Amino acid sequence: MPKYDSAGLLSAVVQDAATGDVLMVAFMDAEALEATRSTREAHFHSRSRGTLWKKGETSGNVLKVEEMLVDCDQDALVLKVRPAGPACHTGARSCFYRRIDGDGLAKIDT
């Protein structure tokens, strides 16, 4: 089973199961992992609120989890998901919609 850090968290990379695109990165604690496993919808630990949150609980843009992978050190996960809408709170399909361009950021054309 996963190994949590001293704060009780591990990193979770969220990947579109159909395209392989990385959609977001978030943190999970034991409660979030259990909620994700039992519902097959992605749950995370909100560090800013200090609580459990279900992705899409207000927007409807839930992430249906098809597979969960754990890395060799057991301290990070990859969630392969089917998104019901944009993954990013900005409305972008992915949280990774910009690239570093010189000393600034440039939006990626999709």
trRosetta pair geometry for C-beta under 8 A, 3 or more apart (Angstrom, degrees):
i j d omega theta_ij theta_ji phi_ij phi_ji
1 70 8.0 -169 -164 -89 26 166
1 74 7.2 81 104 -168 31 127
2 10 5.3 -101 172 -3 131 168
2 28 8.0 36 102 90 168 119
2 33 6.7 -147 33 -107 138 158
2 70 5.6 -146 -81 -125 83 127
2 74 5.3 -179 -130 172 41 83
2 75 6.8 113 -167 -104 84 28
2 77 6.5 -42 -92 -56 137 106
3 10 7.2 116 81 -85 45 129
3 73 7.2 -87 45 145 125 74
3 74 4.6 80 1 106 97 103
3 75 5.0 -46 72 -80 93 79
4 7 7.7 -115 162 76 101 52
4 8 4.9 9 156 -153 143 36
4 9 5.9 105 -158 34 96 15
4 10 5.4 -104 -111 -39 60 94
4 29 6.8 49 -126 -138 139 62
4 30 6.9 -65 -51 -48 145 87
4 75 7.6 143 -100 -132 15 79
5 8 7.2 -60 68 7 62 16
5 9 5.5 -23 40 62 103 71
5 10 6.6 149 -11 -81 85 58
5 75 6.9 77 -58 -157 81 116
8 29 5.0 29 134 -134 99 108
8 30 6.9 -67 -177 -7 101 93
9 27 4.5 -8 -166 -175 125 120
9 28 6.8 136 -154 69 70 36
9 29 5.5 -53 -94 -79 63 77
9 45 6.0 -124 -111 61 103 144
9 47 7.7 4 -90 -80 158 104
10 27 7.0 147 71 -154 30 71
10 28 5.7 -27 62 62 82 87
10 29 8.0 140 15 -94 72 34
10 75 5.4 -154 -130 -175 108 54
10 76 6.0 -162 174 -90 99 37
10 77 6.4 84 120 -8 120 95
11 25 6.4 -12 -169 -172 101 104
11 26 7.9 148 -156 84 56 29
11 27 6.3 -48 -101 -102 45 66
11 28 8.0 66 166 18 5 82
11 75 7.5 48 25 137 87 75
11 76 4.6 -12 68 -122 97 93
11 77 7.2 -172 98 31 54 66
12 25 6.9 158 82 -157 51 55
12 26 5.4 -22 63 68 102 74
12 27 6.7 147 13 -118 92 15
12 28 4.9 65 -33 -16 130 113
12 42 7.9 162 139 -151 146 112
12 44 6.8 -140 47 -109 137 100
12 76 7.3 177 -81 -166 34 64
12 77 4.5 -11 -114 68 78 105
12 78 7.6 154 -162 -97 61 19
12 79 5.7 27 179 -14 109 111
13 22 6.2 -50 -176 -137 104 106
13 25 5.4 -21 -104 -104 62 85
13 76 7.0 35 -8 171 98 108
13 77 7.1 -167 28 96 67 54
13 78 4.9 -23 70 -109 100 71
13 79 7.2 -179 86 22 46 70
14 22 7.2 104 77 -164 54 61
14 23 4.7 -61 106 63 101 102
14 24 4.7 8 45 58 123 79
14 25 7.0 -160 12 -79 81 33
14 26 6.9 28 -23 11 117 100
14 42 6.6 25 -112 -121 127 161
14 63 6.3 -45 -157 -153 133 160
14 78 7.9 159 -90 -162 21 55
14 79 4.9 -19 -112 65 68 106
14 81 5.8 -10 -167 8 95 131
14 87 6.6 176 106 -154 135 142
15 20 6.2 -16 179 -157 114 39
15 21 6.8 163 -156 82 68 36
15 22 5.6 -40 -99 -101 77 53
15 23 6.6 168 -107 4 20 88
15 78 5.8 3 4 -174 122 101
15 79 6.9 163 26 79 71 50
15 80 5.4 -31 78 -103 98 62
15 81 7.0 140 72 20 44 79
16 19 4.5 11 99 45 130 92
16 20 6.5 -36 71 20 84 15
16 21 4.6 22 21 51 122 86
16 23 5.7 108 -45 -46 83 113
16 80 7.8 10 122 -156 15 66
16 81 6.7 -59 -111 71 37 73
16 82 7.7 69 -154 -108 68 36
16 83 6.4 -55 -107 -4 91 108
17 66 4.7 48 -94 30 156 143
17 67 7.1 121 -111 21 116 98
17 80 4.2 87 -92 165 88 96
17 81 5.9 -165 -24 62 98 18
17 82 5.6 -45 33 -61 121 70
18 82 7.0 69 -24 -110 104 80
21 93 7.8 7 121 130 152 115
21 94 5.9 -106 151 -74 118 140
22 25 7.6 3 176 -50 114 87
22 94 6.6 87 96 -155 57 130
22 96 5.8 37 92 12 102 145
23 63 7.7 168 91 -111 154 130
23 81 7.2 -70 25 57 147 120
23 83 6.4 161 -121 -59 159 138
23 87 3.8 95 173 -2 114 174
23 88 7.7 -146 177 -42 77 76
23 93 7.3 -94 -127 144 90 68
23 94 4.8 -121 -130 -118 48 80
23 95 6.7 77 154 7 49 84
23 96 7.8 -152 -148 16 13 96
24 87 4.9 -150 -24 150 114 122
24 88 6.6 167 -81 -80 111 66
24 94 7.0 -163 -50 -159 65 63
24 95 4.3 84 -104 -3 78 127
24 96 7.9 -168 -86 -16 40 85
25 95 7.2 -114 17 68 69 144
26 44 4.1 -38 141 -132 137 150
26 45 7.8 155 155 46 98 57
26 55 7.8 -155 -11 -73 166 119
27 32 7.9 113 118 40 59 163
27 44 6.2 98 68 -173 49 99
27 45 5.0 -60 105 61 94 98
27 47 6.1 58 38 -44 143 105
28 32 4.1 -140 -148 91 79 127
28 33 5.1 93 158 -57 128 82
28 36 7.2 -42 -131 -6 136 140
28 43 7.5 92 -124 98 98 70
28 44 5.7 -90 -84 -130 68 60
28 45 5.8 128 -137 -2 23 96
28 77 6.7 -5 26 27 140 136
29 32 5.3 96 45 11 62 102
29 33 7.2 -123 99 -4 31 92
29 45 4.2 73 -7 -63 98 144
29 52 7.8 -103 49 -86 109 83
30 33 5.7 -56 -146 38 31 111
30 34 6.2 30 157 -18 66 108
31 34 5.9 -57 -147 38 28 109
31 35 6.3 27 155 -17 64 108
31 43 7.8 -91 124 128 73 132
31 45 7.2 100 62 -84 99 100
31 52 5.3 -94 120 -79 124 126
32 35 5.7 -54 -144 38 30 110
32 36 6.2 31 155 -19 65 107
32 43 4.4 -158 -151 114 73 93
32 44 5.2 43 -149 -132 145 16
32 45 5.0 -111 -29 -42 138 77
32 52 5.7 -178 -77 -128 79 90
33 36 5.7 -55 -147 37 30 112
33 37 6.2 29 155 -19 65 108
33 43 7.9 -128 -42 74 17 101
33 77 7.9 160 -109 -41 107 159
34 37 5.7 -54 -144 38 30 111
34 38 6.2 20 160 -13 65 111
35 38 6.1 -61 -141 42 27 104
35 39 6.0 -5 170 9 66 116
35 43 3.9 0 93 25 123 163
35 52 6.5 106 -10 -165 156 135
35 54 7.2 -113 146 -87 136 92
36 39 6.7 -72 -132 51 20 88
36 40 7.4 61 175 -106 56 16
36 41 6.9 -122 -128 81 60 38
36 42 5.6 15 -117 -125 111 38
36 43 4.8 -141 -56 30 81 88
36 65 5.9 65 -177 -17 98 160
36 68 7.3 104 129 -77 126 140
36 79 7.4 -84 -170 -113 144 134
37 40 7.7 12 -169 -69 20 53
37 68 7.6 -59 -88 1 81 155
39 43 7.3 83 45 -28 128 116
39 54 8.0 -30 84 -123 160 123
40 64 6.4 18 137 -162 93 70
40 65 5.1 -142 -169 57 59 91
41 54 6.4 30 120 -159 116 109
41 55 7.4 -152 162 54 87 86
41 56 7.7 -96 -178 52 119 121
41 62 5.1 -33 -151 -176 120 121
41 63 6.5 124 -162 71 65 57
41 64 6.1 -38 -100 -102 71 49
41 65 6.5 -171 -95 -1 14 93
42 54 7.4 129 93 -158 53 61
42 55 4.6 2 90 23 106 128
42 62 7.3 161 37 -174 83 70
42 63 3.8 1 12 73 126 117
42 65 5.7 126 -60 -56 76 107
42 79 5.8 93 -101 156 116 162
42 81 6.2 -28 -39 -98 126 142
43 52 6.0 1 177 -171 116 99
43 53 6.9 170 -157 89 71 35
43 54 5.0 -39 -102 -99 83 63
43 55 7.1 -147 -92 -3 29 78
44 52 7.7 153 83 -153 35 55
44 53 5.9 -21 64 65 80 84
44 55 6.4 63 -2 -50 108 96
45 51 7.5 -171 -153 103 64 18
45 52 6.4 -43 -103 -97 59 51
45 53 7.7 120 -130 20 14 79
46 49 4.0 19 108 40 131 101
46 50 6.8 -48 92 4 82 19
46 51 5.6 -4 49 59 107 64
46 52 7.5 111 8 -165 88 3
46 53 4.8 54 -35 -4 115 125
47 50 7.1 25 -164 -75 29 52
49 53 7.0 81 56 -45 140 123
53 57 6.4 -120 -172 7 79 135
54 57 4.2 102 71 -60 97 108
54 62 7.2 -17 156 -118 101 97
55 61 7.2 -70 152 101 86 79
55 62 6.2 118 97 -136 80 49
55 63 5.0 10 88 7 138 107
55 87 7.7 -8 -177 -147 133 73
56 59 5.4 -87 -137 67 57 88
56 60 5.7 -40 -176 122 99 10
56 61 4.2 -145 -107 73 103 47
56 62 3.6 -135 70 -67 153 51
56 63 6.7 166 -12 -11 125 65
56 84 6.4 68 -131 54 157 119
56 85 7.3 128 -116 44 117 108
57 62 7.9 79 -58 -87 44 90
59 85 6.8 -135 137 81 112 142
59 86 8.0 -73 154 64 148 90
60 84 6.6 -104 143 116 72 128
60 85 6.6 62 100 2 82 144
61 83 6.7 3 -179 -176 88 94
61 84 5.4 -173 -145 79 41 86
61 85 3.5 -95 -111 65 97 110
61 86 5.7 -45 -134 60 154 57
61 87 7.0 -165 150 -91 125 32
62 83 7.9 176 95 -150 40 51
62 84 4.9 35 51 16 70 133
63 79 7.1 68 140 129 133 132
63 81 4.1 -12 -179 -168 99 152
63 82 7.5 147 -164 66 54 41
63 83 5.5 -24 -108 -101 75 67
63 84 7.3 -130 -73 6 32 84
63 87 7.0 50 -79 -115 117 96
64 81 6.0 136 68 -162 46 80
64 82 4.4 -19 62 57 108 95
64 83 7.8 -161 22 -75 75 18
64 84 7.0 91 -18 -43 97 96
65 68 6.4 13 179 -55 127 93
65 79 5.4 -66 -122 -166 105 106
65 80 7.3 96 -158 71 63 52
65 81 5.4 -42 -96 -99 50 84
66 80 5.0 -61 64 104 100 96
66 81 6.5 169 6 -106 85 26
66 82 6.3 81 -39 -21 112 93
67 79 7.7 161 85 -157 51 43
67 80 4.3 12 54 44 94 118
68 77 5.8 -21 -169 -165 94 120
68 78 7.3 158 -157 79 46 52
68 79 5.7 -13 -106 -105 77 68
68 80 7.6 -146 -71 20 32 76
69 77 6.6 142 76 -161 51 63
69 78 4.3 -4 56 53 107 100
69 80 7.3 59 -9 -19 103 101
70 74 5.4 20 162 -124 124 61
70 76 7.4 139 -156 80 57 45
70 77 5.7 -33 -98 -101 62 72
71 74 6.8 -143 72 -56 65 21
71 75 6.8 -47 61 50 113 58
71 76 4.5 24 4 62 129 94
71 77 7.5 -126 -10 -76 82 27
71 78 7.8 96 -54 -17 83 93
73 76 7.3 48 65 12 99 88
83 86 7.4 -4 161 -157 137 2
83 87 5.5 -82 -117 -64 144 92
83 93 7.8 131 89 -164 159 75
86 90 7.9 -108 156 75 140 57
86 91 5.2 76 76 -166 175 35
86 92 6.0 131 -157 82 122 23
86 93 5.4 -101 -122 -96 76 34
87 92 7.8 -42 58 96 71 69
87 93 6.5 37 17 162 88 41
87 94 5.8 20 51 -109 121 41
87 95 6.3 -83 107 -27 103 82
88 91 6.7 -40 88 40 92 21
88 92 4.1 3 50 60 141 87
88 93 7.1 33 10 69 103 18
88 94 6.2 48 -33 126 113 17
88 95 4.4 150 -96 -82 103 60
88 97 6.9 -72 -17 -13 164 121
90 95 7.9 117 18 -119 107 62
90 97 7.7 -120 75 31 136 141
92 95 6.9 127 81 -93 117 27
92 97 4.2 -87 -169 -37 152 152
93 97 7.3 121 47 -82 74 115
93 110 6.9 -170 26 163 132 170
94 97 5.8 150 76 -56 81 81
96 108 7.9 19 136 10 69 144
97 107 6.2 -6 142 -148 91 78
97 108 5.6 -138 -173 38 50 100
97 110 7.3 -60 -135 -32 93 127
98 105 4.4 19 169 179 134 114
98 106 6.4 150 -157 73 81 32
98 107 5.6 -50 -99 -98 79 44
98 108 6.3 -159 -98 -14 21 85
99 105 7.1 152 74 -155 31 68
99 106 5.7 -24 60 62 83 87
99 108 5.7 88 -19 -68 100 99
100 104 7.8 160 -156 94 56 28
100 105 6.4 -49 -104 -101 43 64
101 104 5.8 -27 72 77 85 75
101 105 6.4 97 23 -152 92 16
101 106 3.8 40 -11 -10 148 116
